[in-house]
Amino acid sequence: MRSSIALALAALSIASTSAQPNHAHRRLHNRAATVASILSDKAILQGQNSPTGSIRLGGGGDYEVEFTNDSDENELVLLVWNMAAGGSEYSGNAITSCSWCNGQAPAISVPLTKSTNGQNNSVTVSFDSGLSGGWGAAYSDTPSTMDVQGSGGQLPNTIQEFTFSPTGVVDTSREIYPQGHDVAAQGPECGTSTSECVFTCDDSDAACTYGYLLHNCAGPGQQGDNTQSGGCAAGQPGQSKWTVSFKN
């Protein structure tokens, strides 16, 4: 499937009779090339970026998430993935698009520019109710998915996981790469971050598949503290907007 960025580039490539250079086209081309280069260096497939899929760019979905870059880096790459209905993130070929992003294309991979001088450069993504998956960001220092022992090809950074449904939750996970960057999400009832409703490994310096617990998740709207499942309540479809801030 061609990405929305690719479609935009194709539309902007129509020949112009003016001798004036098309600066908008040049900027868009450069950003798309930057994303492709970053993901290639980190062994991450490019996202589908569908404008009509169950996870799609823009607002109007059952659940909406506004992502912002509040780090010191001018540009990150936002990655969002989902799982097949009835599947799990660990169910092999039941996965449609997941955090094993060196072998499965994420649903979304777009640049996330730092907001400066009052300019809002956030990216909004819509989700259909009933979906499970996750999101994260590729930073300049994010290792290749092929180089981190224990990651299994997953995004080597802090990630957040979601099940968007009336009984679903959102959580933060440091299981893949405990040294990852900080990220914080706020929903209608509660929040989750690298210090709140966060899964960490028993050995906090190493990645893990087993031997992990959810920590600091006993406040209003939160569930599962000191267990292996839980998080912050996702909220009701059509009424729940989340904000996610990627930090240093």
MOJO-V844417 format. One line per field, one symbol per residue. phi: phi as a letter, one per 40 degrees, with the letter a starting at -180 (. if undefined). psi: psi as a letter, one per 40 degrees, with the letter a starting at -180 (. if undefined). burial: I if it has 16 or more other ideal C-beta (glycine too) atoms within 10 Angstrom, else O. A space follows every 10 residues. Layout:
# MOJO-V844417
phi = ???
psi = ???
burial = ???
This chain:
# MOJO-V844417
phi = .ccccccccc cccccbcccc cccccccccc ccccdccccc cbfbccccfc cbccbachcg cdbbbbbbcb ccccabbcbb bbbcdgcbcb bgccccaacc ccbbcccbab cbcccbfgcc bcbbbbbccg cbiaaabccc ccccccbbcg cggcccacbb bbbcadbcbb bbbbccadcc ccabbbbcba baacbafbcb cdcccbcabb gbacbfbbcd gbagdgbbah icdcgccgbb bbbbbcbc
psi = hhiddddddd deehiieieh igdddddddd dddddddddd defhiiidfh eeadhihiae idhihhhihf aehdhihhhh iiiiheaiee fbeehdhaeg eeehhidhhi ihihhifehh fihhhihiie iiaiiaihid ehiieeehhe dfeihgihii iihgideiih iiheddgdei iiihihadda iiaeehfhhi idgeeiiidi fiihiffeah eiiehfaeia ahhdaiieeh hihhhha.
burial = OOIIIOOIIO OOOOOOOOOO OOOOIOOIIO IIOOIOOIIO OIOIIIIIII OOIIIIIOOO IIIIIIIIIO IOIOIIIIII IIIIOOIOIO OOOOIIIIII IIOIIIIIII IIIIOOOOOO OIIIIIIOIO IIIIIIIIIO OIIOIOOIOO IOIIIIIIII IIIIIOOIII IIIIIIIIOI IOIIIIIOOI IIIIOIIIII IOOOOOIIOO OIIIIOIOOO IIIIOOOOOI IIIIIOIOOI OIIIIIIO
